[in-house]
């Protein structure tokens, strides 16, 4: 009994700590934004129990000889499929929705399969194998299995609680887009780890040698075009819900709004021109950054940045659509109600005033990492200048003029591009200092 308890305690602590911040915990959060918590937790428990049982068996007597590379490739494809399915979305009739709330079986299956595939070959599985090998008795092996399973379920349960709270504060479509992006990131992550396991440690290097910087240039151009196109579509969809609402700012040549737009256009031309010239072998990438790992990080940043833009635009559109009804009801007493700007203060706007601009910066940085050139660096500088002008000289003065004290109070508790670490105690009208963001 003592051997069981000691093995249980050690494995619980090791696996719980190992899971904090691991991709499995992020997966649990993602699933919790799409499905009910209980079926997801059941699926995690089933997958973890089976996986760690296999781990203990390997550590106890079979040896660590399971080939995980092909399994990781299957998991990567599965996560990419999950992302496409989530992005496509589903629609249920009232009868189907009632049945789904009662059943939840598909959530159990989806979570079980996803976690089982993702955990095979993961660090927690290898840690469980090592622990089982060190506690070679039957009681110790059972303790390792039970402790590692409970430790992982407990860690992922924390992520589910976070995911459920997130689901209460964001629009449904924003959650779907965010979850889809996370699934795509998991798929890319697993793919990046699986290729060296299947093809050898230098597999990615051979891929880059075959494709060369030309292939990375084309990849950056295509992925950037898709991301920007999707971002513009979400922006247009949100702006259609805006109606007659406009900021009362000058847009004549030489005005801050005109300069911001001009710099955005120039940065876009240079930003897309740089990977195109790399692809055509006219321009050489910066050698110190022309590495596969940097390109993969860049692709992740590109997708993440424009996902933030999409979520910000979706939430802004929701606020504008809700305010349209209120403005219509108030129009009889206030003819300017339908034209007055409204302030989004929930969800992603709760801590940051300009999340779409933040996402734009991150996405452009990702595109630069995929095809790093001096021309791309210049485009990045122009983006930073344009974003600063748009935020400081267009958005903030326009909203401050239209909303007065309401916007001053909102500005005092939020960051311009990043969340604040402490409140701004500068009285309204006495400067434009910020602490963070």
C-alpha positions in Angstrom: 0.0 0.0 0.0 2.9 2.4 0.8 4.4 1.8 -2.6 1.0 2.6 -4.3 0.6 5.8 -2.3 4.1 7.0 -2.9 3.9 6.3 -6.6 0.5 8.0 -6.8 1.7 11.1 -5.0 4.9 11.4 -7.1 3.2 10.8 -10.5 0.3 13.2 -9.6 2.7 16.0 -8.8 5.0 15.4 -11.8 2.2 15.2 -14.4 0.1 18.1 -12.9 3.1 20.4 -13.1 4.1 19.1 -16.5 0.6 19.8 -17.9 0.5 23.5 -16.8 0.9 25.5 -20.0 1.2 22.3 -22.1 -0.7 22.0 -25.4 -3.0 19.5 -23.8 -4.3 22.1 -21.3 -4.8 24.5 -24.2 -6.7 21.8 -26.1 -9.0 21.3 -23.1 -9.7 25.1 -23.0 -10.5 25.0 -26.8 -12.8 22.0 -26.5 -14.6 23.7 -23.5 -15.5 26.7 -25.7 -17.3 24.4 -28.1 -18.8 21.6 -26.0 -20.3 21.1 -22.6 -17.7 20.7 -19.8 -18.8 17.4 -18.5 -18.5 15.4 -21.8 -15.2 17.0 -22.5 -13.9 16.0 -19.0 -15.2 12.5 -19.5 -13.4 12.3 -22.9 -10.1 13.6 -21.4 -10.4 11.0 -18.6 -11.0 8.1 -21.0 -8.1 9.2 -23.3 -5.7 9.8 -20.4 -6.6 6.5 -18.7 -5.9 4.5 -21.8 -2.8 6.5 -22.8 -1.2 6.3 -19.3 -2.1 2.6 -19.1 -0.1 2.1 -22.3 2.7 4.2 -20.8 2.8 2.2 -17.6 2.8 -1.1 -19.6 5.7 0.2 -21.7 7.7 1.3 -18.7 6.9 -1.9 -16.8 7.9 -4.5 -19.4 7.6 -3.6 -23.0 10.3 -0.9 -23.4 9.9 2.5 -25.0 9.7 1.3 -28.6 6.4 2.5 -29.9 6.9 4.5 -33.1 5.1 7.8 -32.5 6.0 9.8 -35.6 3.2 8.5 -37.8 0.8 8.7 -34.9 1.7 12.4 -34.5 1.1 12.9 -38.3 -2.4 11.4 -37.9 -3.0 13.7 -34.9 -1.9 16.7 -36.9 -4.3 16.0 -39.8 -7.1 15.3 -37.2 -6.5 18.8 -35.6 -6.5 20.5 -39.0 -9.8 18.8 -39.8 -11.2 19.8 -36.4 -10.2 23.4 -37.2 -12.0 23.4 -40.6 -15.1 21.8 -39.0 -15.2 24.4 -36.2 -14.7 27.3 -38.7 -17.4 26.0 -40.9 -19.8 25.9 -38.0 -23.0 24.0 -37.5 -26.7 24.9 -37.3 -29.2 22.9 -35.3 -33.0 22.9 -35.3 -34.7 23.3 -31.9 -35.3 19.6 -31.7 -31.7 18.8 -32.6 -30.4 21.3 -30.1 -32.5 19.8 -27.3 -31.2 16.3 -28.2 -27.6 17.6 -28.2 -28.0 19.1 -24.8 -29.2 15.7 -23.5 -26.7 13.6 -25.3 -23.2 15.0 -25.6 -21.8 11.7 -26.9 -20.0 13.3 -29.9 -18.1 15.6 -27.5 -16.9 12.6 -25.5 -15.8 10.8 -28.7 -14.1 13.9 -30.2 -12.3 14.8 -27.0 -11.2 11.1 -26.4 -9.8 10.7 -29.9 -8.1 14.1 -30.0 -6.4 13.7 -26.6 -5.5 10.1 -27.2 -3.7 11.0 -30.5 -2.1 14.1 -29.1 -0.8 12.4 -25.9 0.9 9.5 -27.7 4.6 10.4 -27.7 4.0 13.6 -25.7 6.2 14.6 -22.8 3.6 13.5 -20.2 3.5 10.0 -21.8 7.3 9.8 -21.7 7.3 11.1 -18.1 4.8 8.4 -17.1 7.0 5.7 -18.8 10.0 6.9 -16.9 8.2 6.9 -13.6 6.7 3.4 -14.2 10.2 2.1 -15.0 11.5 3.5 -11.7 8.6 2.0 -9.7 8.8 -1.6 -11.1 6.4 -3.3 -8.7 2.8 -4.0 -9.6 1.5 -1.7 -6.8 3.9 1.0 -7.9 2.8 0.7 -11.5 -0.9 1.0 -10.5 -0.1 4.0 -8.4 1.8 5.6 -11.3 -1.2 5.0 -13.6 -3.8 6.4 -11.2 -1.7 9.4 -10.1 -0.7 10.4 -13.6 -4.3 10.1 -14.8 -5.7 12.2 -11.9 -2.9 14.7 -12.3 -3.6 15.3 -15.9 -7.4 15.4 -15.5 -7.0 17.9 -12.7 -4.7 20.2 -14.7 -7.0 20.1 -17.8 -10.0 20.6 -15.5 -8.6 24.0 -14.6 -8.4 24.8 -18.4 -12.1 23.8 -18.8 -13.1 26.2 -16.0 -11.2 29.0 -17.8 -12.8 28.0 -21.1 -16.3 28.1 -19.7 -15.8 31.6 -18.2 -14.4 32.7 -21.6 -17.5 31.4 -23.3 -19.7 33.7 -21.2 -17.9 36.8 -22.3 -17.4 36.5 -26.0 -19.8 36.3 -29.0 -20.4 32.7 -30.3 -18.9 33.4 -33.7 -15.8 34.9 -32.1 -15.4 31.8 -30.0 -15.7 29.6 -33.1 -13.0 31.5 -35.0 -10.7 31.5 -32.0 -11.2 27.8 -31.4 -10.6 27.0 -35.1 -7.3 29.0 -35.0 -6.2 27.1 -31.9 -7.0 23.8 -33.6 -5.0 24.9 -36.6 -2.1 25.9 -34.4 -2.2 22.6 -32.6 -2.2 20.8 -36.0 0.8 22.8 -37.2 2.6 22.2 -33.9 2.1 18.5 -34.1 3.1 18.4 -37.7 6.3 20.4 -36.9 7.1 17.8 -34.2 6.1 14.8 -36.3 8.1 15.4 -39.5 11.5 15.0 -37.7 10.3 11.8 -36.0 9.4 10.3 -39.4 12.1 11.7 -41.6 15.0 12.2 -39.2 16.2 15.2 -37.2 17.2 17.2 -40.4 13.9 16.5 -42.2 12.8 20.2 -42.1 16.2 21.2 -43.3 15.9 19.0 -46.3 12.4 20.3 -47.0 13.7 23.9 -46.9 16.6 22.9 -49.1 14.2 21.5 -51.7 11.8 24.4 -51.5 14.5 27.1 -50.9 13.7 30.6 -49.9 11.6 30.8 -53.1 9.1 28.4 -51.6 9.0 30.3 -48.3 8.4 33.5 -50.2 5.5 32.0 -52.1 4.1 30.5 -48.8 4.4 33.9 -47.1 2.7 35.6 -50.0 -0.2 33.2 -50.2 -0.8 32.8 -46.5 -0.5 36.6 -46.0 -3.0 37.2 -48.8 -5.5 34.7 -47.3 -5.1 36.2 -43.9 -5.5 39.8 -45.1 -8.5 38.9 -47.3 -10.2 37.2 -44.3 -9.4 40.2 -42.1 -10.8 42.6 -44.6 -14.0 40.4 -45.0 -14.6 40.5 -41.2 -13.9 44.2 -41.1 -16.4 44.9 -44.0 -19.0 42.7 -42.3 -18.6 44.6 -39.0 -18.6 48.0 -40.8 -21.9 47.1 -42.5 -23.4 46.8 -39.1 -22.1 50.3 -38.2 -24.8 52.1 -40.3 -24.4 55.9 -40.2 -22.0 55.9 -37.2 -18.8 57.8 -38.1 -16.1 59.4 -36.1 -16.1 63.2 -36.6 -12.5 63.5 -37.8 -10.9 65.3 -40.8 -10.0 63.0 -43.7 -8.6 65.6 -46.1 -5.1 65.3 -47.6 -2.6 66.1 -44.9 -4.8 65.1 -42.0 -3.8 62.3 -39.5 -6.5 60.0 -41.0 -5.1 60.6 -44.5 -1.6 60.0 -43.4 -2.5 56.8 -41.6 -4.3 55.4 -44.6 -1.5 56.4 -46.9 1.1 54.6 -44.7 -1.1 51.5 -44.5 -1.3 51.3 -48.3 2.4 51.9 -48.7 3.2 49.3 -46.0 0.9 46.8 -47.7 2.7 47.3 -51.1 6.1 46.8 -49.5 5.0 44.0 -47.2 3.6 41.9 -50.1 6.3 43.0 -52.5 9.1 41.7 -50.3 8.0 38.0 -50.2 7.1 38.2 -53.9 10.6 39.5 -54.8 12.1 36.7 -52.6 9.9 34.1 -54.4 11.1 35.4 -57.8 14.8 35.3 -56.6 15.1 39.1 -57.1 15.7 39.7 -53.4 17.6 37.6 -50.9 16.3 37.0 -47.4 18.3 38.1 -44.3 20.5 35.1 -43.8 20.4 35.0 -40.0 16.6 34.8 -40.0 16.2 32.5 -43.0 15.6 29.3 -41.0 12.8 26.8 -40.9 12.0 27.3 -37.2 11.7 31.1 -37.8 9.4 30.5 -40.7 7.2 28.2 -38.7 7.0 30.8 -35.9 6.2 33.5 -38.4 3.3 31.4 -39.9 1.9 31.0 -36.4 2.2 34.7 -35.6 0.6 35.6 -38.9 -2.4 33.3 -38.2 -2.6 34.5 -34.6 -2.5 38.2 -35.5 -5.3 38.1 -38.1 -7.3 35.8 -35.8 -7.2 38.6 -33.2 -8.3 41.0 -36.0 -11.2 38.7 -36.9 -12.4 38.3 -33.3 -12.1 42.1 -32.6 -14.2 42.9 -35.8 -16.8 40.2 -34.9 -17.2 41.6 -31.4 -17.3 45.2 -32.7 -20.0 44.2 -35.3 -22.1 42.6 -32.5 -21.9 45.8 -30.4 -22.9 47.9 -33.4 -25.8 45.7 -34.3 -27.1 45.7 -30.8 -26.8 49.5 -30.6 -28.8 50.0 -33.8 -32.0 48.9 -32.2 -31.4 51.2 -29.2 -30.6 54.1 -31.5 -33.8 53.5 -33.4 -35.8 53.7 -30.2 -34.0 56.9 -29.1 -34.2 58.6 -32.5 -37.5 60.4 -31.7 -35.9 62.4 -28.9 -32.4 62.6 -30.3 -32.0 62.8 -34.1 -28.2 62.3 -33.8 -28.6 59.0 -31.8 -28.2 56.8 -35.0 -24.9 58.6 -35.9 -23.2 58.7 -32.5 -20.3 56.3 -32.0 -20.7 53.5 -29.4 -18.0 52.0 -27.2 -17.1 48.3 -27.1 -15.9 47.6 -23.6 -16.5 43.8 -23.2 -14.6 40.7 -24.2 -11.4 41.4 -26.0 -12.0 45.2 -25.6 -12.2 44.9 -21.8 -8.4 45.4 -21.4 -7.3 46.8 -24.7 -8.7 49.7 -26.7 -7.4 48.8 -30.1 -7.1 44.9 -30.3 -7.5 44.9 -34.1 -4.4 47.1 -34.5 -2.5 44.9 -32.1 -3.5 41.9 -34.2 -2.4 43.7 -37.3 1.1 44.3 -35.9 1.5 40.7 -34.8 0.3 39.4 -38.2 2.7 41.7 -40.1 5.6 40.6 -37.8 4.7 36.9 -38.7 4.8 37.7 -42.4 8.2 39.4 -42.0 9.6 36.3 -40.2 8.4 34.0 -43.0 10.3 36.0 -45.6 12.7 38.3 -43.7 14.1 41.1 -45.9 15.1 44.7 -45.3 12.1 45.7 -47.5 9.9 43.8 -45.1 11.5 45.5 -42.1 10.7 48.9 -43.7 7.1 47.8 -44.2 7.0 46.8 -40.5 8.2 50.3 -39.5 5.6 51.9 -41.6 2.9 49.7 -40.1 4.0 50.7 -36.6 3.9 54.4 -37.5 0.5 54.1 -39.2 -0.9 52.2 -36.3 0.3 54.9 -33.8 -1.2 57.7 -35.9 -4.5 55.8 -36.3 -4.8 55.1 -32.6 -3.4 58.4 -31.1 -4.5 61.0 -33.7 -7.7 59.4 -35.2 -9.5 56.9 -32.9 -8.8 58.4 -29.5 -9.5 62.1 -30.3 -12.6 61.2 -32.3 -14.1 58.9 -29.6 -13.1 61.3 -26.8 -14.9 64.2 -28.6 -18.0 62.1 -29.2 -18.3 60.3 -25.9 -16.6 62.6 -23.4 -16.3 61.3 -19.9 -17.4 57.8 -20.9 -14.4 57.4 -23.1 -12.0 59.1 -20.6 -12.9 56.6 -18.0 -12.5 53.7 -20.4 -9.2 55.0 -21.6 -7.9 55.3 -18.0 -8.4 51.6 -17.3 -7.3 50.0 -20.6 -4.1 49.9 -22.6 -3.8 51.2 -26.1 -2.4 48.0 -27.6 -1.7 45.8 -24.6 -3.4 45.4 -21.2 -2.3 47.8 -18.5 -0.4 46.5 -15.5 -1.7 49.4 -13.4 -4.3 52.1 -13.8 -3.5 55.4 -15.4 -4.1 58.1 -12.8 -3.5 61.0 -15.2 -6.6 63.3 -15.0 -8.6 63.5 -18.2 -7.2 66.2 -20.5 -3.7 66.3 -18.9 -1.6 64.5 -21.4 -1.7 61.1 -23.1 0.6 59.0 -20.9 0.3 55.3 -20.7 2.0 52.6 -18.7 1.8 49.5 -20.8 0.4 49.3 -24.4 
